[in-house]
Amino acid sequence: MQRLTALYQTTLGKKMVVAISGLILYGFVLGHMLGNLKVFTGSDAAGAPRIDIYAHFLRTMGEPLVPYSFLLWIVRIILLVALVLHVYTVIVLARRNHAARQQDYSQHRYSQASSPARWMMVSGFLLLLFVIFHLLQFTFGKISGAPFVEGKVYANLYYAFQKWFFAAMYVVAMAALALHINHGV
């Protein structure tokens, strides 16, 4: 454990934490996207939207060996830890970088840094705000265009995206995500 702590104290160790936590978050984004594509697959023979069936599976996977939504909460905790480590470590690295040269450059030359690299902090901040908004909207049902019904994913998505500003917000968030991932992967 001391070796891990010593490694984390270095800039290289911090960059490794950012990379590993980013990879965990990237894996989640891919899985989340693939799961959400079920919104386009229609309904089963009984008329239940396949995305609702998928959401039910996520909450019940592992039953009866584990309690209801236990595995989902394990995944959520892992994602929360990865997100906190990612954000915290990036802030520490940015402060360390700024402290190394407190005087600003007379001219900023970005020949080495790509556009996505220069926008990482902005896109990261937008994504953090989006994640909070997305959870409030579709996990906790606190932001909605219509009455939120737990387990009725298709209906919640349908009514939310009837509001143009929700749709526009998601388009902007996906652009920020693409920019962020473009640099990170």
C-alpha positions as CSV (number, residue, x, y, z in Angstrom):
1,M,0.0,0.0,0.0
2,Q,2.9,2.4,0.7
3,R,4.2,1.9,-2.8
4,L,0.8,2.8,-4.3
5,T,0.6,5.9,-2.0
6,A,4.2,6.9,-3.0
7,L,3.3,6.4,-6.7
8,Y,0.2,8.5,-6.3
9,Q,2.3,11.3,-4.9
10,T,4.1,11.6,-8.2
11,T,2.8,13.4,-11.3
12,L,3.1,10.1,-13.2
13,G,1.1,8.3,-10.6
14,K,-1.6,10.9,-10.7
15,K,-1.7,10.7,-14.5
16,M,-2.1,7.0,-14.2
17,V,-5.1,7.4,-11.8
18,V,-6.7,9.8,-14.3
19,A,-6.1,7.4,-17.2
20,I,-7.5,4.3,-15.3
21,S,-10.5,6.2,-13.8
22,G,-11.1,7.6,-17.3
23,L,-11.0,4.2,-18.8
24,I,-13.5,2.9,-16.3
25,L,-15.8,5.9,-17.1
26,Y,-15.3,5.3,-20.8
27,G,-16.3,1.7,-20.5
28,F,-19.4,2.7,-18.7
29,V,-20.3,5.3,-21.4
30,L,-20.0,2.6,-24.1
31,G,-22.1,0.2,-22.1
32,H,-24.6,2.9,-21.3
33,M,-24.9,3.9,-24.9
34,L,-25.3,0.3,-26.1
35,G,-28.0,-0.2,-23.4
36,N,-29.8,3.0,-24.4
37,L,-29.9,2.0,-28.0
38,K,-32.7,-0.4,-27.0
39,V,-34.9,2.6,-27.1
40,F,-34.9,2.1,-30.9
41,T,-35.8,-1.6,-30.8
42,G,-39.5,-1.2,-30.1
43,S,-41.5,-3.4,-27.8
44,D,-41.7,-7.1,-27.1
45,A,-44.7,-9.3,-27.9
46,A,-46.5,-8.2,-24.8
47,G,-46.1,-4.5,-25.7
48,A,-43.4,-3.7,-23.1
49,P,-40.7,-1.4,-24.4
50,R,-37.4,-3.3,-24.6
51,I,-35.6,-0.4,-22.9
52,D,-37.9,-0.8,-19.9
53,I,-37.2,-4.6,-19.9
54,Y,-33.4,-3.8,-20.0
55,A,-33.8,-1.3,-17.1
56,H,-35.7,-3.9,-15.1
57,F,-32.9,-6.4,-15.8
58,L,-30.3,-3.9,-14.5
59,R,-32.2,-3.6,-11.2
60,T,-32.8,-7.4,-10.8
61,M,-29.6,-8.9,-12.1
62,G,-28.1,-11.4,-9.7
63,E,-31.4,-12.1,-7.9
64,P,-32.1,-14.3,-5.9
65,L,-28.4,-14.6,-5.0
66,V,-28.1,-10.9,-4.1
67,P,-30.8,-8.4,-3.1
68,Y,-32.8,-6.3,-5.5
69,S,-30.5,-3.7,-7.3
70,F,-27.5,-4.8,-5.3
71,L,-25.2,-5.3,-8.3
72,L,-26.5,-2.0,-9.9
73,W,-25.5,-0.2,-6.7
74,I,-22.0,-1.9,-6.8
75,V,-21.6,-0.5,-10.3
76,R,-22.8,2.9,-9.2
77,I,-20.3,3.0,-6.3
78,I,-17.5,2.0,-8.6
79,L,-18.5,4.7,-11.0
80,L,-18.8,7.3,-8.3
81,V,-15.3,6.4,-6.9
82,A,-13.9,6.6,-10.5
83,L,-15.6,9.9,-11.1
84,V,-14.4,11.5,-7.8
85,L,-10.8,10.2,-8.3
86,H,-10.8,11.4,-11.9
87,V,-12.1,14.9,-11.1
88,Y,-10.1,15.4,-7.9
89,T,-6.8,14.2,-9.5
90,V,-7.3,16.4,-12.6
91,I,-7.8,19.4,-10.3
92,V,-4.6,18.5,-8.3
93,L,-2.6,18.1,-11.5
94,A,-3.9,21.4,-12.9
95,R,-3.0,23.2,-9.7
96,R,0.4,21.5,-9.7
97,N,1.0,22.6,-13.3
98,H,-0.1,26.2,-12.5
99,A,2.2,26.3,-9.4
100,A,5.1,25.2,-11.5
101,R,4.9,28.4,-13.6
102,Q,2.9,31.1,-11.8
103,Q,3.9,33.8,-14.4
104,D,1.8,33.5,-17.5
105,Y,3.5,33.1,-20.9
106,S,3.9,36.3,-23.0
107,Q,2.5,34.3,-25.9
108,H,0.6,31.1,-25.8
109,R,1.9,28.7,-28.4
110,Y,-0.2,25.6,-28.7
111,S,1.9,23.8,-31.3
112,Q,2.1,20.7,-29.1
113,A,-1.4,20.6,-27.8
114,S,-4.4,19.6,-29.9
115,S,-7.7,21.4,-29.7
116,P,-9.3,18.6,-27.6
117,A,-6.4,18.8,-25.2
118,R,-6.8,22.5,-24.7
119,W,-10.5,22.1,-24.1
120,M,-10.2,19.2,-21.6
121,M,-11.0,21.3,-18.5
122,V,-14.0,23.0,-20.2
123,S,-15.4,19.8,-21.6
124,G,-14.8,18.0,-18.3
125,F,-16.6,20.7,-16.3
126,L,-19.6,20.6,-18.8
127,L,-19.7,16.8,-18.5
128,L,-19.7,17.0,-14.7
129,L,-22.6,19.3,-14.8
130,F,-24.3,17.1,-17.4
131,V,-23.8,13.9,-15.3
132,I,-25.5,15.7,-12.3
133,F,-28.3,16.9,-14.5
134,H,-28.7,13.5,-16.2
135,L,-28.9,11.7,-12.8
136,L,-31.4,14.2,-11.5
137,Q,-33.5,13.8,-14.6
138,F,-33.6,10.1,-15.3
139,T,-32.4,8.4,-12.1
140,F,-34.1,10.5,-9.4
141,G,-36.9,12.1,-11.5
142,K,-36.3,15.6,-10.1
143,I,-36.1,17.3,-13.5
144,S,-38.8,16.3,-15.9
145,G,-40.9,17.4,-18.7
146,A,-43.8,15.3,-17.4
147,P,-44.5,13.2,-14.4
148,F,-41.6,10.8,-13.8
149,V,-42.4,7.1,-13.4
150,E,-39.7,4.9,-12.1
151,G,-39.1,1.9,-14.3
152,K,-40.9,3.5,-17.3
153,V,-37.7,4.5,-19.1
154,Y,-39.2,4.8,-22.5
155,A,-42.0,7.1,-21.4
156,N,-39.6,9.2,-19.3
157,L,-37.3,9.6,-22.3
158,Y,-40.1,10.4,-24.7
159,Y,-41.7,13.1,-22.5
160,A,-38.3,14.7,-21.6
161,F,-37.2,15.0,-25.2
162,Q,-40.5,16.6,-26.3
163,K,-38.9,19.7,-24.8
164,W,-36.5,21.2,-27.3
165,F,-34.1,22.6,-24.6
166,F,-33.6,19.1,-23.1
167,A,-32.8,17.7,-26.5
168,A,-30.4,20.6,-27.2
169,M,-28.7,20.1,-23.8
170,Y,-28.1,16.5,-24.6
171,V,-26.7,17.4,-28.1
172,V,-24.2,19.9,-26.4
173,A,-23.3,17.3,-23.8
174,M,-22.6,14.6,-26.4
175,A,-20.4,17.1,-28.3
176,A,-18.5,17.8,-25.0
177,L,-18.2,14.0,-24.4
178,A,-16.8,13.5,-28.0
179,L,-14.3,16.3,-27.5
180,H,-13.3,14.9,-24.1
181,I,-13.0,11.3,-25.2
182,N,-11.1,12.4,-28.4
183,H,-8.2,13.5,-26.2
184,G,-8.5,10.9,-23.5
185,V,-8.6,7.8,-25.7
